[in-house]
Amino acid sequence: MKTTDKPLYQEFHLTGVKNISADDAYEEIINNRAIMIDVREEDETERESIPLENVVNHPMSQIMERLGMIPKEKNLIVMCPGGVRSTKIVNLLNIQGYTSAANLDGGLNLWKIKGYPINVASLGCAGCNCGCSNPSEDCK
C-alpha cells in the first residue's frame, strides 16, 4: 500500500500512524488488496455507507471486543468522517501488532468530495421519517 507518514488533508496526526489518500485507498479496495474498516458508530453508518465489498464496520466503541475479527495479515484502511477517530484506531492497531494499517487521510468527507461510492439513506419526506416515497414533498 502506498502510504505517507503525515496526512496531507487533515490536521490531526499521531507519530507512527501511516496515512493513505482516498485515490490510493479506492484502488486498494476495488482490487481486493485491502479491507476498509469503518469505525463510525452504527447510527452513522445507517445514514451513510460505502457500498463496496471490502468495507466492514467495527465501531470505535466496540473495537477492543472486535480485534479478533480483524485480520493481522491484511492491509487495513481505517476510516471515519474526518480522520481523527481513524488515526486513533490505527495507533491502537499498531500497538496491538497490526503492521499494515493506515488512516484514510481526510476521512469520509474527502472520500465524498473525490466522488467515490457512497450510499445515503433516504429520510422520507423532508427528513421526518414518515415513509413518504418523495423526500422533496411535505407530509400530508
Contact map, one row per residue, 1 for C-alpha under 8 A:
11100000000000000001000100010000000000000000000000000000000000000000000000100000000000000000000000000000000000000000000000000000000000000000
11110000000000000001000100000000000000000000000000000000000000000000000000000000000000000000000000000000000000000000000000000000000000000000
11111000000000000111100000000000000000000000000000000000000000000000000000000000000000000000000000000100000000000000000000000000000000000000
01111110000000000111000000000000000000000000000000000000000000000000000000000000000000000000000000000000000000000000000000000000000000000000
00111110000000111110000000000000000000000000000000000000000000000000000000000000000000000000000000000000000000000000000000000000000000000000
00011111000010001110000000000000000000000000000000000000000000000000000000000000000000000000000000000000000000000000000000000000000000000000
00011111111010000011000000000000000000000000000000000000000000000000000000000000000000000000000000000000110000000000000000000000000000000000
00000111110000000000000000000000000000000000000000000000000000000000000000000000000000000000000000000000110000000000000000000000000000000000
00000011111000000000000000000000000000000000000000000000000000000000000000000000000000000000000000000000110000000000000000000000000000000000
00000011111110000000000000000000000000000000000000000000000000000000000000000000011000000000000000000000110000000000000000000000000000000000
00000010111110000000000000000000000000000000000000000000000000000000000000000000000000000000000000000000000000000000000000000000000000000000
00000000011111000000000000000000000000000000000000000000000000000000000000000000001100100000000000000000000000000000000000000000000000000000
00000110011111101000000000000000000000000000000000000000000000000000000000000000000100100000000000000000000000000000000000000000000000000000
00000000000111111000000000000000000000000000000000000000000000000000000000000000000000110010000000000000000000000000000000000000000000000000
00001000000011111000000000000000000000000000000000000000000000000000000000000000000000000000000000000000000000000000000000000000000000000000
00001000000001111100000000000000000000000000000000000000000000000000000000000000000000000010000000000000000000000000000000000000000000000000
00001100000011111110000000000000000000000000000000000000000000000000000000000000000000100110010000000110000000000000000000000000000000000000
00111100000000011111000000000000000000000000000000000000000000000000000000000000000000000100000000001110000000000000000000000000000000000000
00111110000000001111100000000000000000000000000000000000000000000000000000000000000000000000000000000111100000000000000000000000000000000000
11110010000000000111110110000000000000000000000000000000000000000000000000001000000000000000000000000111100000000000000000000000000000000000
00100000000000000011111110000000000000000000000000000000000000000000000000000000000000000000000000000001110000000000000000000000000000000000
00000000000000000001111111000000000000000000000000000000000000000000000000000000000000000000000000000001111001100100000000000000000000000000
00000000000000000000111111100000000000000000000000000000000000000000000000000000000000000000000000000000000000000100000000000000000000000000
11000000000000000001111111110000000000000000000000000000000000000000000000000000000000000000000000000000000000000000000000000000000000000000
00000000000000000001111111111000000000000000000000000000000000000000000000001000000000000000000000000001000000000000000000000000000000000000
00000000000000000000011111111100000000000000000000000000000000000000000000000000000000000000000000000000000000000001000000000000000000000000
00000000000000000000001111111110000000000000000000000000000000000000000000000000000000000000000000000000000000000000000000000000000000000000
10000000000000000000000111111111110000000000000000000000000000000000000000000000000000000000000000000000000000000000000000000000000000000000
00000000000000000000000011111111111100000000000000010110000000000000000000000000000000000000000000000000000000000000000000000000000000000000
00000000000000000000000001111111100000000000000000010100000000000000000000000000000000000000000000000000000000000000000000000000000000000000
00000000000000000000000000111111110000000000000000000000000000000000000000000000000000000000000000000000000000000000000000000000000000000000
00000000000000000000000000011111111000000000000000000100000000000000000000000000000000000000000000000000000000000000000000000000000000000000
00000000000000000000000000011111111000000000000000000000000000000000000001100000000000000000000000000000000000000000000000000000000000000000
00000000000000000000000000011011111100000000000000000100000000000000000001111000000000000000000000000000000000000000000000000000000000000000
00000000000000000000000000001001111110000000000000000111000000000000000001111000000000000000000000000000000000000000000000000000000000000000
00000000000000000000000000001000011111000000000000000111000000000000000000011110000000000000000000000000000000000000000000000000000000000000
00000000000000000000000000000000001111100000000000000011110000000000000000011110000000000000000000000000000000000000000000000000000000000000
00000000000000000000000000000000000111110000000000000011111000000000000000000111000000000000000000000000000000000000000000000000000000000000
00000000000000000000000000000000000011111000000000000000111100100000000000000111000011000000000000000000000000000000000000000000000000000000
00000000000000000000000000000000000001111101100000000000111100000000000000000011100000000000000000000000000000000000000000000000000000000000
00000000000000000000000000000000000000111111100000000000011110000000000000000000000000000000000000000000000000000000000000000000000000000000
00000000000000000000000000000000000000011111110000000000101000000000000000000000000000000000000000000000000000000000000000000000000000000000
00000000000000000000000000000000000000001111111000000000000000000000000000000000000000000000000000000000000000000000000000000000000000000000
00000000000000000000000000000000000000011111111100000000000000000000000000000000000000000000000000000000000000000000000000000000000000000000
00000000000000000000000000000000000000011111111110000000100000000000000000000000000000000000000000000000000000000000000000000000000000000000
00000000000000000000000000000000000000000111111110000000000000000000000000000000000000000000000000000000000000000000000010000000000000000000
00000000000000000000000000000000000000000011111110000000000000000000000000000000000000000000000000000000000000000000000110000000000000000000
00000000000000000000000000000000000000000001111111000000000000000000000000000000000000000000000000000000000000000000011110000000000000000000
00000000000000000000000000000000000000000000111111100000000000000000000000000000000000000000000000000000000000000000011100000000000000000000
00000000000000000000000000000000000000000000000111110010000000000000000000000000000000000000000000000000000000000000111000000000000000000000
00000000000000000000000000000000000000000000000011111010000000000000000000000000000000000000000000000000000000000000111000000000000000000000
00000000000000000000000000001100000000000000000001111110000000000000000000000000000000000000000000000000000000000000100000000000000000000000
00000000000000000000000000000000000000000000000000111110000000000000000000000000000000000000000000000000000000000000000000000000000000000000
00000000000000000000000000001101011100000000000000011111000000000000000000000000000000000000000000000000000000000000000000000000000000000000
00000000000000000000000000001000001111000000000001111111100000000000000000000000000000000000000000000000000000000000000000000000000000000000
00000000000000000000000000000000001111000000000000000111110000000000000000000000000000000000000000000000000000000000000000000000000000000000
00000000000000000000000000000000000011110100100000000011111000000000000000000000000000000000000000000000000000000000000000000000000000000000
00000000000000000000000000000000000011111000000000000001111101100100000000000000000000000000000000000000000000000000000000000000000000000000
00000000000000000000000000000000000001111100000000000000111111100000000000000000000000000000000000000000000000000000000000000000000000000000
00000000000000000000000000000000000000111000000000000000011111100000000000000000000010001000000000000000000000000000000000000000000000000000
00000000000000000000000000000000000000001000000000000000001111110000000000000000000000000000000000000000000000000000000000000000000000000000
00000000000000000000000000000000000000000000000000000000011111111100000000000000000000000000000000000000000000000000000000000000000000000000
00000000000000000000000000000000000000100000000000000000011111111110000000000000000000000000000000000000000000000000000000000000000000000000
00000000000000000000000000000000000000000000000000000000000011111110000000000000000000000000000000000000000000000000000000000000000000000000
00000000000000000000000000000000000000000000000000000000000001111111000000000000000000000000000000000000000000000000000000000000000000000000
00000000000000000000000000000000000000000000000000000000010001111111110000000000000000000000000000000000000000000000000000000000000000000000
00000000000000000000000000000000000000000000000000000000000000111111110000000000000000000000000000000000000000000000000000000000000000000000
00000000000000000000000000000000000000000000000000000000000000001111111000000000000000000000000000000000000000000000000000000000000000000000
00000000000000000000000000000000000000000000000000000000000000000111111000000000000000000000000000000000000000000000000000000000000000000000
00000000000000000000000000000000000000000000000000000000000000000111111100000000000000000000000000000000000000000000000000000000000000000000
00000000000000000000000000000000000000000000000000000000000000000001111111000000000000000000000000000000000000000000000000000000000000000000
00000000000000000000000000000000000000000000000000000000000000000000011111000000000000000000000011110000000000000000000000000000000000000000
00000000000000000000000000000000000000000000000000000000000000000000001111100000000000000000000001010000000000000000000000000000000000000000
00000000000000000000000000000000111000000000000000000000000000000000001111110000000000000000000000010000000000000000000000000000000000000000
10000000000000000000000000000000111000000000000000000000000000000000000011111000000000000000000000011000000000000000000000000000000000000000
00000000000000000000000000000000011110000000000000000000000000000000000001111100000000000000000000011100000000000000000000000000000000000000
00000000000000000001000010000000011110000000000000000000000000000000000000111110000000000000000000001111000000000000000000000000000000000000
00000000000000000000000000000000000111100000000000000000000000000000000000011111000001101100000000001111000000000000000000000000000000000000
00000000000000000000000000000000000111110000000000000000000000000000000000001111101011000000000000000011001100000000000000000000000000000000
00000000000000000000000000000000000001110000000000000000000000000000000000000111111111000000000000000001001100000000000000000000000000000000
00000000000000000000000000000000000000010000000000000000000000000000000000000011111100000000000000000000011110000000000000000000000000000000
00000000010000000000000000000000000000000000000000000000000000000000000000000001111110000000000000000000111111000000000000000000000000000000
00000000010100000000000000000000000000000000000000000000000000000000000000000011111111100000000000000011111100000000000000000000000000000000
00000000000110000000000000000000000000000000000000000000000000000000000000000001111111110000000000000000000000000000000000000000000000000000
00000000000000000000000000000000000000100000000000000000000100000000000000000011011111111000000000000000000000000000000000000000000000000000
00000000000000000000000000000000000000100000000000000000000000000000000000000111001111111100000000000011001000000000000000000000000000000000
00000000000111001000000000000000000000000000000000000000000000000000000000000100001111111110000000000110000000000000000000000000000000000000
00000000000001000000000000000000000000000000000000000000000000000000000000000000000111111111000000000000000000000000000000000000000000000000
00000000000000000000000000000000000000000000000000000000000100000000000000000100000011111111100000000000000000000000000000000000000000000000
00000000000000001100000000000000000000000000000000000000000000000000000000000100000001111111110000001110000000000000000000000000000000000000
00000000000001011000000000000000000000000000000000000000000000000000000000000000000000111111111000000000000000000000000000000000000000000000
00000000000000000000000000000000000000000000000000000000000000000000000000000000000000011111111100000000000000000000000000000000000000000000
00000000000000000000000000000000000000000000000000000000000000000000000000000000000000001111111111101000000000000000000000000000000000000000
00000000000000001000000000000000000000000000000000000000000000000000000000000000000000000111111111101000000000000000000000000000000000000000
00000000000000000000000000000000000000000000000000000000000000000000000000000000000000000011111111000000000000000000000000000000000000000000
00000000000000000000000000000000000000000000000000000000000000000000000000000000000000000001111111000000000000000000000000000000000000000000
00000000000000000000000000000000000000000000000000000000000000000000000100000000000000000000111111100000000000000000000000000000000000000000
00000000000000000000000000000000000000000000000000000000000000000000000110000000000000000000111111111000000000000000000000000000000000000000
00000000000000000000000000000000000000000000000000000000000000000000000100000000000000000000110011111000000000000000000000000000000000000000
00000000000000000000000000000000000000000000000000000000000000000000000111110000000000000000000001111100000000000000000000000000000000000000
00000000000000000100000000000000000000000000000000000000000000000000000000111100000000000100110001111110000000000000000000000000000000000000
00100000000000001111000000000000000000000000000000000000000000000000000000011100000000100100000000011111000000000000000000000000000000000000
00000000000000001111000000000000000000000000000000000000000000000000000000001110001001100100000000001111101000000000000000000000000000000000
00000000000000000011110010000000000000000000000000000000000000000000000000001111001001000000000000000111111100000000000000000000000000000000
00000011110000000011110000000000000000000000000000000000000000000000000000000000011000000000000000000011111001000000000000000000000000000000
00000011110000000000110000000000000000000000000000000000000000000000000000000000111000000000000000000001111111100000000000000000000000000000
00000000000000000000010000000000000000000000000000000000000000000000000000000011111001000000000000000011111111100000000000000000000000000000
00000000000000000000000000000000000000000000000000000000000000000000000000000011111000000000000000000001011111110000000000000000000000000000
00000000000000000000000000000000000000000000000000000000000000000000000000000000110000000000000000000000011111111000000000000000000000000000
00000000000000000000010000000000000000000000000000000000000000000000000000000000010000000000000000000000111111111100000000000000000000000000
00000000000000000000010000000000000000000000000000000000000000000000000000000000000000000000000000000000011111111111000000000000000000000000
00000000000000000000000000000000000000000000000000000000000000000000000000000000000000000000000000000000000111111111110000000000000000000000
00000000000000000000000000000000000000000000000000000000000000000000000000000000000000000000000000000000000011111111000000000000000000000000
00000000000000000000011000000000000000000000000000000000000000000000000000000000000000000000000000000000000001111111000000000000000000000000
00000000000000000000000000000000000000000000000000000000000000000000000000000000000000000000000000000000000000111111100000000000000000000000
00000000000000000000000001000000000000000000000000000000000000000000000000000000000000000000000000000000000000111111110000000000000000000000
00000000000000000000000000000000000000000000000001110000000000000000000000000000000000000000000000000000000000010011111000000000000000000000
00000000000000000000000000000000000000000000000111100000000000000000000000000000000000000000000000000000000000010001111100000000000000000000
00000000000000000000000000000000000000000000000111100000000000000000000000000000000000000000000000000000000000000000111110000000000000000000
00000000000000000000000000000000000000000000001110000000000000000000000000000000000000000000000000000000000000000000011111000000000000000000
00000000000000000000000000000000000000000000011100000000000000000000000000000000000000000000000000000000000000000000001111100000000000000000
00000000000000000000000000000000000000000000000000000000000000000000000000000000000000000000000000000000000000000000000111110010000000100000
00000000000000000000000000000000000000000000000000000000000000000000000000000000000000000000000000000000000000000000000011111111101000100000
00000000000000000000000000000000000000000000000000000000000000000000000000000000000000000000000000000000000000000000000001111111111111100000
00000000000000000000000000000000000000000000000000000000000000000000000000000000000000000000000000000000000000000000000000111111111111111110
00000000000000000000000000000000000000000000000000000000000000000000000000000000000000000000000000000000000000000000000000111111000000111110
00000000000000000000000000000000000000000000000000000000000000000000000000000000000000000000000000000000000000000000000001111111100000100000
00000000000000000000000000000000000000000000000000000000000000000000000000000000000000000000000000000000000000000000000000111111110000000000
00000000000000000000000000000000000000000000000000000000000000000000000000000000000000000000000000000000000000000000000000111011111100000000
00000000000000000000000000000000000000000000000000000000000000000000000000000000000000000000000000000000000000000000000000011001111100000010
00000000000000000000000000000000000000000000000000000000000000000000000000000000000000000000000000000000000000000000000000111000111110000000
00000000000000000000000000000000000000000000000000000000000000000000000000000000000000000000000000000000000000000000000000011000111111100010
00000000000000000000000000000000000000000000000000000000000000000000000000000000000000000000000000000000000000000000000000011000001111100000
00000000000000000000000000000000000000000000000000000000000000000000000000000000000000000000000000000000000000000000000000011000000111111000
00000000000000000000000000000000000000000000000000000000000000000000000000000000000000000000000000000000000000000000000001111110000111111100
00000000000000000000000000000000000000000000000000000000000000000000000000000000000000000000000000000000000000000000000000001100000001111100
00000000000000000000000000000000000000000000000000000000000000000000000000000000000000000000000000000000000000000000000000001100000001111110
00000000000000000000000000000000000000000000000000000000000000000000000000000000000000000000000000000000000000000000000000001100000000111111
00000000000000000000000000000000000000000000000000000000000000000000000000000000000000000000000000000000000000000000000000001100010100001111
00000000000000000000000000000000000000000000000000000000000000000000000000000000000000000000000000000000000000000000000000000000000000000111
